Amino acid sequence: MAETSPMKTGVKENPRTTRVRKIVLDAATELLITEGHRAVTPHQVSKVTGVARTTIYRHWPNPVSLLLDAIDSVVAPDHSLSTVGDIRVDLTTALESLRRRLSTRPFRTMFAALLDHSTSSSKLVRAQRRFVSGVTAPVRSIVAEAIDGDRLAQPLTPDEAVAQLVGPIFYQHVMLQERISDDLIARTVDAFVTHNQLDTGAGGAERPAPSSRS
């Protein structure tokens, strides 16, 4: 059975439940960062926080649901960014936000922990995908809207478009462990728009097809 987060049921929580959930999720996140995914269990979280295991199990019936909600609690706050309708500007803003988030300790350390352990457990593969899906959500939203509006010159799925845009950022951050520069973001967006985009929005005219070279 798929795990259902209490955060997503639409039921309003009382303040005490909200506080307890935050305490548990903060502890689960810290355990993931400092001790790895095997430490994210109701038993260990109860030991760290003093919250009864029965209370934890009531909200999270298994360690996987607790792990996934801990990831959601970190990536969720920045899912929505304001857009102006110009895909070049909007994508630049989204990638700059991604850079900021990847540079913070919770994101940087959690991502490293998930990468380090993802090959050892199928649940960690799911967790890593959950993390990546969360941090790339603003980019996906922008390109999905462009795809739905038939504004791309090339047939792309949202996953393919996100890979073109986020791939260079993750490569720089994870593989090279180097700073993500403004120039890298600008070149990444420009390459995507130039290769795929007909209409930049915000009154932009259709870009003429490139001339063929002999």
Summary of the structure (lengths in Angstrom):
residues: 214
radius of gyration: 20.1
end to end distance: 59.2
largest distance: 73.6
contacts: 589
relative contact order: 0.11
helix: 70%
strand: 1%
